[in-house]
Amino acid sequence: DGQTVSVGSETYIVPLVSIIESIQVSEEMINLVAGRGETFKLRGEYLPIVRLHEVFGIEDVKATSLKEGLLVVVEGEGRHCGLFVDDLLGQQQVVIKSLEANYKKVEGISGATILGDGSVALIIDIPGLLRLATQAQVNEKRIA
């Protein structure tokens, strides 16, 4: 089972087993932490924000300000973060199709599924996405 989310014109599936909650953040919850980038405070803990449109290179997003979109708080391999998305579209059962059979392994993506309207949605691999986002932050620090 998965939560369908939109990021620009793209649709992704976040596995329900990884989701803790979905929240709309306020300005006072957001912090910039040296070495960690954007974070938000949730119940006394600072969690990193992963902007899916930046990780996957999506340009036509509806929400660029954190106040406009939503954060889906997820857990993978004992780590938590907030996935910044445009909107939540609903929950549904999905049949996972492997991408590796036809394409190479895509970091942060565990597979794909065909939605009821015939469109394809990629299924997010939360632990892989967290590794990818951490790697991107390290590379940004090296460049700076």
C-alpha positions, 0 to 999 in steps of 0.5 A, spaced: 500 500 500 502 507 498 500 514 499 500 517 492 503 524 492 504 529 486 511 533 485 509 538 479 506 534 474 509 527 476 506 522 481 510 518 486 508 513 491 511 513 498 510 506 501 505 507 507 509 502 512 515 508 511 510 514 513 509 517 520 505 523 518 504 528 513 504 536 516 504 543 513 509 546 516 509 554 519 515 558 518 517 558 525 518 550 524 523 551 519 531 552 520 537 552 516 542 548 520 550 548 518 552 542 515 545 539 514 541 544 510 534 545 511 531 542 517 524 542 521 523 541 528 518 536 530 516 534 537 523 537 539 527 533 534 530 537 528 529 533 521 532 534 515 527 536 509 528 533 502 525 537 496 523 531 491 523 536 486 530 538 487 532 530 488 529 528 481 530 534 477 523 536 476 522 544 474 514 545 474 513 544 481 506 548 484 510 549 491 517 552 492 516 555 499 515 550 504 509 553 506 505 552 500 506 544 500 506 539 505 512 535 508 511 527 509 515 525 515 518 518 513 522 513 516 528 509 513 533 505 516 532 508 523 533 515 520 527 520 519 526 526 514 520 530 511 519 529 504 517 536 501 511 534 496 506 539 492 500 535 494 497 528 497 493 525 492 490 519 496 492 512 498 492 505 494 494 498 493 499 498 488 503 492 484 510 493 483 514 493 477 521 492 477 525 498 473 531 493 473 529 489 468 528 494 462 533 500 465 538 500 470 537 501 478 535 508 479 537 510 486 531 512 491 526 509 486 524 501 488 520 500 482 514 503 478 506 502 478 501 503 473 495 507 476 488 507 475 488 512 469 493 509 465 499 513 468 505 511 471 508 512 478 515 511 481 515 508 487 520 511 492 525 507 496 525 511 502 532 508 505 535 509 498 532 516 497 535 518 504 542 516 502 541 520 495 539 526 499 545 525 504 550 524 498 547 530 495 548 535 501 556 532 502 557 534 494 554 541 495 559 542 501 565 540 497 563 545 491 562 550 496 
